[in-house]
Amino acid sequence: MIIERGKLYIFTKSGNEVRTISRDEPWLKKPCWLVERTQGKSVGKRMIVLERTLVAREVFEAE
């Protein structure tokens, strides 16, 4: 799956919906993204997450 900047995804570790902001520096040679939460009490909280932990909302809802 190709992750795109500015799109909404589900962060699988917490189930939160997040928006990708930009690619970040790799961690242990694994691609990372800067994201921000879009719902809940912590709207706007920014996190750096591994690319593999992001799933398209459509895929997440189908499971």
C-alpha positions as CSV (number, residue, x, y, z in Angstrom):
1,M,0.0,0.0,0.0
2,I,1.3,3.5,-0.9
3,I,0.8,6.1,1.8
4,E,0.0,9.6,0.6
5,R,0.5,12.9,2.3
6,G,-2.7,14.6,3.6
7,K,-4.9,11.5,3.5
8,L,-6.7,9.8,6.3
9,Y,-5.6,6.5,7.7
10,I,-6.2,4.3,10.7
11,F,-3.3,3.9,13.1
12,T,-3.6,0.2,13.9
13,K,-1.9,0.2,17.3
14,S,-4.7,2.5,18.8
15,G,-7.4,2.4,16.2
16,N,-7.3,6.2,15.9
17,E,-8.0,8.0,12.7
18,V,-5.0,10.1,11.7
19,R,-4.0,12.4,8.8
20,T,-0.5,12.1,7.3
21,I,1.5,15.3,7.4
22,S,4.9,14.3,6.0
23,R,7.4,11.5,5.8
24,D,9.9,11.4,8.7
25,E,13.3,10.0,9.0
26,P,13.5,6.2,9.1
27,W,13.7,4.4,12.4
28,L,16.0,1.3,12.2
29,K,15.7,1.6,8.4
30,K,11.9,1.4,8.5
31,P,9.9,4.2,6.9
32,C,8.1,6.6,9.2
33,W,5.4,9.3,9.0
34,L,4.5,12.3,11.0
35,V,0.7,12.1,11.6
36,E,-1.9,14.0,13.6
37,R,-5.1,12.6,15.2
38,T,-8.3,13.8,13.7
39,Q,-10.9,12.7,16.3
40,G,-11.4,12.4,20.1
41,K,-10.0,14.3,23.0
42,S,-6.5,14.5,21.6
43,V,-7.4,16.0,18.2
44,G,-4.3,17.6,16.6
45,K,-1.8,15.5,18.6
46,R,1.1,14.7,16.4
47,M,3.0,11.5,16.5
48,I,5.7,9.8,14.5
49,V,4.6,6.3,13.5
50,L,6.0,3.4,11.4
51,E,4.5,3.3,7.9
52,R,3.4,-0.3,8.4
53,T,1.1,0.7,11.2
54,L,-1.1,2.8,8.9
55,V,-4.0,1.2,7.1
56,A,-6.5,2.8,4.7
57,R,-9.9,3.5,6.4
58,E,-11.7,1.4,3.8
59,V,-9.5,-1.7,4.5
60,F,-9.9,-1.2,8.3
61,E,-13.7,-0.9,8.1
62,A,-13.9,-4.0,5.9
63,E,-12.2,-6.2,8.6
